[in-house]
Amino acid sequence: MATTRSTKSKRGIEKPSINGGKSDLGLSPQLDTSGPESATATATPGTPSTQQELGPLHNLLSDDPQLIAIVATSISNHILSSPELFQKIVKAKRIIDQVSDHVYESVAYDNESTAGDIASLRDQNHKLLAENRDIVDKLDELEQYSRRNCLLLQGVPESNNENTDSLALDVINSRINSEVDLCDFDRTHRLGRRKVFENKPKPRPIIVKFTSYRTRSAVFRNKKSLKHSGFSITENLTSRRLKLLHEALRSETVWSMNGRIYCVTKKSMKKVVIKSESELRHL
């Protein structure tokens, strides 16, 4: 008696096999001997093509299971009535299974290879991000160092045809306990464009570049003398550090000294240096 066995592909899917003349396709190996009358007639020239008949045939069979069974039996008998046709179908199915296995293995290999490439690119991206942060930090440090001799004088009234050297000298010498001469200035000028605050022109800060860092530091140490005077002196920070300073002022006691941002935390009451917004969030 013929037996049916099945094999599994590398994907774990059972594949039909032929054993003893019986097919896993569900087709009986017995040949139809009732004569040519029982076989389906071949198409003749001028008749509609199979592709044209598929739509109406599908609609006809979709709601009639009994008719489907009759058509399936007729097709099965027609195939089995021709051993040559039956062998071709079996061979075609084997080829399809082989192609399917090959495609699956190829796709699986490609997926594994792609996953490895993605992991490698992710590692490279993390490395490049770390290198970029390091470069940005170094550039910011260099830019801040280039501003080490500069101070910003805030609150000095602004007028047309003014002399910023004279204005800076007047404020520093009359309101700060420091003696500064014009030769201590490398250059002074207003910074940025004019702004309007509450319908009144807001004076732009005067940037003062000193010829000596020692003179600059002496003036900055005495900045508390300007308290309640309407004037103030601040360091000329980079845009990155100035943004960090403003963020920290919302919740902590913060100041700058020599281009560094210092903060006294409310929890530990310790003085720490803040270099980034992430450090500020973890205080």
C-alpha positions as CSV (number, residue, x, y, z in Angstrom):
1,M,0.0,0.0,0.0
2,A,1.3,3.4,-0.9
3,T,2.2,5.7,2.0
4,T,2.5,9.4,2.2
5,R,5.4,11.1,3.8
6,S,6.4,14.7,4.2
7,T,9.6,16.6,4.5
8,K,10.5,19.9,6.0
9,S,12.3,22.7,4.3
10,K,14.9,24.7,6.0
11,R,12.2,27.1,7.0
12,G,10.4,24.4,9.0
13,I,7.5,24.2,6.5
14,E,6.3,20.7,5.5
15,K,6.8,20.0,1.8
16,P,4.7,17.3,0.0
17,S,6.5,14.3,-1.5
18,I,5.6,11.5,-3.8
19,N,5.7,7.9,-2.5
20,G,4.5,4.8,-4.2
21,G,2.7,6.8,-6.9
22,K,0.6,8.8,-4.5
23,S,0.9,12.6,-4.4
24,D,0.6,14.9,-1.4
25,L,-1.3,17.2,-3.7
26,G,-4.4,15.2,-2.7
27,L,-4.7,13.6,-6.1
28,S,-5.5,9.9,-6.4
29,P,-3.0,8.0,-8.5
30,Q,-5.7,5.9,-10.2
31,L,-6.2,6.8,-13.8
32,D,-9.5,7.6,-15.2
33,T,-10.4,4.8,-17.7
34,S,-13.9,6.0,-18.5
35,G,-12.7,7.3,-21.9
36,P,-12.1,10.6,-23.5
37,E,-15.6,11.6,-22.8
38,S,-14.8,12.2,-19.1
39,A,-11.8,14.3,-19.8
40,T,-12.0,18.1,-20.1
41,A,-11.8,19.2,-23.8
42,T,-8.8,21.2,-24.8
43,A,-9.2,24.8,-25.9
44,T,-9.8,25.3,-29.6
45,P,-8.9,28.4,-31.6
46,G,-11.5,31.2,-31.3
47,T,-12.6,30.2,-27.7
48,P,-12.1,32.6,-24.8
49,S,-8.8,32.3,-23.1
50,T,-8.3,30.8,-19.6
51,Q,-7.4,34.3,-18.2
52,Q,-10.7,35.7,-19.5
53,E,-12.7,32.8,-18.0
54,L,-11.1,33.0,-14.5
55,G,-13.2,35.9,-13.2
56,P,-16.6,34.5,-14.1
57,L,-15.5,31.0,-13.0
58,H,-14.4,32.3,-9.6
59,N,-17.7,34.1,-9.1
60,L,-19.6,31.0,-10.1
61,L,-17.8,28.7,-7.7
62,S,-17.3,31.0,-4.7
63,D,-20.7,30.3,-3.2
64,D,-21.2,26.6,-4.1
65,P,-18.9,24.2,-2.1
66,Q,-20.5,21.2,-3.8
67,L,-19.7,22.6,-7.3
68,I,-16.2,23.4,-6.2
69,A,-15.7,19.7,-5.1
70,I,-17.0,18.5,-8.5
71,V,-14.7,20.8,-10.4
72,A,-11.7,19.8,-8.2
73,T,-12.4,16.1,-8.8
74,S,-12.8,16.7,-12.6
75,I,-9.4,18.5,-12.7
76,S,-7.8,15.8,-10.6
77,N,-9.1,13.1,-12.9
78,H,-7.9,15.0,-15.9
79,I,-4.4,15.4,-14.5
80,L,-4.1,11.8,-13.4
81,S,-5.4,10.5,-16.8
82,S,-2.1,11.8,-18.2
83,P,0.9,10.4,-16.3
84,E,3.2,12.7,-18.3
85,L,1.2,15.8,-17.2
86,F,1.2,14.5,-13.6
87,Q,5.0,14.0,-13.6
88,K,5.4,17.5,-15.0
89,I,3.3,19.0,-12.1
90,V,5.3,17.0,-9.5
91,K,8.6,18.2,-11.1
92,A,7.3,21.8,-11.2
93,K,6.4,21.6,-7.5
94,R,9.8,20.3,-6.6
95,I,11.4,23.1,-8.6
96,I,9.2,25.7,-6.9
97,D,10.1,24.3,-3.4
98,Q,13.8,24.5,-4.3
99,V,13.5,28.1,-5.6
100,S,11.5,29.0,-2.5
101,D,14.2,27.5,-0.2
102,H,16.9,29.4,-2.1
103,V,15.0,32.7,-1.9
104,Y,14.4,32.2,1.8
105,E,18.0,31.5,2.5
106,S,19.1,34.4,0.4
107,V,16.7,36.8,2.2
108,A,17.7,35.4,5.6
109,Y,21.4,35.9,4.8
110,D,20.7,39.4,3.5
111,N,18.8,40.3,6.6
112,E,21.6,39.0,8.8
113,S,24.1,40.9,6.8
114,T,22.0,44.1,6.9
115,A,21.6,43.8,10.7
116,G,25.3,43.5,11.1
117,D,25.8,46.6,8.9
118,I,23.2,48.6,10.9
119,A,25.0,47.7,14.1
120,S,28.3,48.7,12.7
121,L,26.9,52.0,11.4
122,R,25.2,52.6,14.8
123,D,28.6,52.2,16.5
124,Q,30.3,54.5,14.1
125,N,27.5,57.1,14.6
126,H,28.0,57.0,18.4
127,K,31.7,57.4,17.9
128,L,31.3,60.4,15.5
129,L,28.8,62.0,17.9
130,A,31.3,61.7,20.7
131,E,34.1,63.1,18.6
132,N,31.8,66.0,17.4
133,R,30.9,66.9,21.0
134,D,34.6,66.9,21.9
135,I,35.4,69.2,18.9
136,V,32.5,71.6,19.8
137,D,33.7,71.8,23.4
138,K,37.2,72.6,22.3
139,L,36.1,75.3,19.9
140,D,33.9,76.8,22.6
141,E,36.9,76.8,25.0
142,L,39.1,78.5,22.4
143,E,36.4,81.1,21.6
144,Q,36.0,81.9,25.3
145,Y,39.7,82.2,25.7
146,S,39.8,84.8,22.9
147,R,37.4,86.9,24.9
148,R,39.4,86.8,28.2
149,N,40.3,90.5,28.1
150,C,36.8,91.7,27.4
151,L,34.0,92.9,29.7
152,L,30.5,94.2,28.9
153,L,29.3,97.4,30.5
154,Q,25.5,97.4,30.8
155,G,23.1,100.2,31.3
156,V,25.1,103.2,30.0
157,P,22.7,105.6,28.2
158,E,23.2,105.8,24.5
159,S,23.3,108.9,22.3
160,N,24.3,109.9,18.8
161,N,27.9,110.8,18.1
162,E,28.9,109.4,21.5
163,N,32.5,108.5,22.6
164,T,32.4,105.0,24.1
165,D,35.9,105.3,25.4
166,S,34.9,108.3,27.5
167,L,31.7,106.7,28.7
168,A,33.5,103.5,29.8
169,L,36.3,105.5,31.6
170,D,33.7,107.7,33.4
171,V,31.7,104.7,34.7
172,I,34.7,102.6,35.7
173,N,36.6,105.5,37.4
174,S,33.7,107.2,39.1
175,R,31.7,104.2,40.2
176,I,34.2,101.4,40.6
177,N,37.2,101.6,42.9
178,S,39.6,101.2,40.0
179,E,41.9,103.6,38.2
180,V,41.9,103.0,34.5
181,D,43.5,105.2,31.8
182,L,42.6,105.3,28.1
183,C,45.8,103.4,27.4
184,D,44.3,100.4,29.3
185,F,41.7,100.1,26.6
186,D,42.4,98.3,23.4
187,R,39.0,99.1,21.9
188,T,35.5,100.0,23.0
189,H,32.2,100.0,21.0
190,R,28.5,99.3,21.3
191,L,27.5,95.7,20.8
192,G,24.7,94.6,18.5
193,R,21.8,96.6,17.1
194,R,19.6,99.1,18.9
195,K,16.6,97.6,20.7
196,V,13.3,99.1,21.9
197,F,12.1,98.1,25.3
198,E,8.6,99.3,26.4
199,N,8.6,101.9,23.6
200,K,11.9,103.2,24.8
201,P,15.3,102.6,23.2
202,K,17.3,100.2,25.3
203,P,20.9,101.1,25.5
204,R,23.2,98.5,24.0
205,P,26.1,97.2,26.1
206,I,29.5,98.6,25.6
207,I,32.2,96.0,25.1
208,V,35.5,97.0,26.6
209,K,38.6,95.1,25.5
210,F,41.5,95.7,27.9
211,T,45.1,95.6,26.9
212,S,45.9,93.7,30.0
213,Y,44.1,90.7,31.6
214,R,45.3,91.9,35.0
215,T,43.5,95.3,34.6
216,R,40.4,93.6,33.3
217,S,40.4,91.2,36.3
218,A,40.8,94.1,38.8
219,V,37.8,95.9,37.3
220,F,35.7,92.8,37.3
221,R,36.5,92.0,40.9
222,N,35.0,95.4,41.9
223,K,31.8,95.0,40.0
224,K,29.7,94.8,43.2
225,S,30.4,98.6,43.6
226,L,27.9,99.1,40.8
227,K,25.0,97.5,42.8
228,H,21.8,99.7,42.7
229,S,23.6,102.2,40.4
230,G,21.8,101.1,37.2
231,F,25.0,99.9,35.7
232,S,26.5,96.4,35.7
233,I,29.5,94.6,34.4
234,T,29.4,91.1,33.0
235,E,31.9,88.8,31.2
236,N,31.8,88.5,27.5
237,L,30.6,84.9,27.3
238,T,30.1,82.8,24.2
239,S,26.6,82.3,23.0
240,R,26.7,78.7,24.3
241,R,27.8,79.7,27.8
242,L,25.5,82.7,27.9
243,K,22.5,80.4,27.2
244,L,23.7,78.0,29.9
245,L,23.9,80.9,32.3
246,H,20.4,82.0,31.6
247,E,19.0,78.5,32.0
248,A,20.7,78.1,35.3
249,L,19.5,81.5,36.6
250,R,15.9,80.1,36.6
251,S,16.4,77.8,39.6
252,E,19.9,78.2,41.0
253,T,22.4,80.7,42.3
254,V,24.7,81.2,39.4
255,W,27.6,83.5,38.3
256,S,30.5,83.4,35.9
257,M,34.2,83.9,36.5
258,N,36.9,83.7,33.9
259,G,34.5,82.3,31.4
260,R,33.3,79.4,33.6
261,I,29.7,79.0,34.9
262,Y,29.5,78.4,38.7
263,C,26.5,77.3,40.5
264,V,25.6,76.7,44.2
265,T,23.1,73.8,44.3
266,K,20.1,74.1,46.6
267,K,20.4,70.5,47.8
268,S,24.0,70.2,48.7
269,M,24.9,73.9,48.8
270,K,28.2,73.1,47.1
271,K,29.8,75.3,44.4
272,V,30.1,73.4,41.1
273,V,31.2,74.2,37.6
274,I,28.5,73.7,34.9
275,K,29.7,72.8,31.4
276,S,26.5,71.6,29.7
277,E,22.7,71.6,30.1
278,S,22.8,67.9,30.9
279,E,25.0,68.6,33.9
280,L,22.5,71.4,34.9
281,R,19.6,68.9,34.7
282,H,21.4,66.5,37.0
283,L,22.0,69.0,39.8
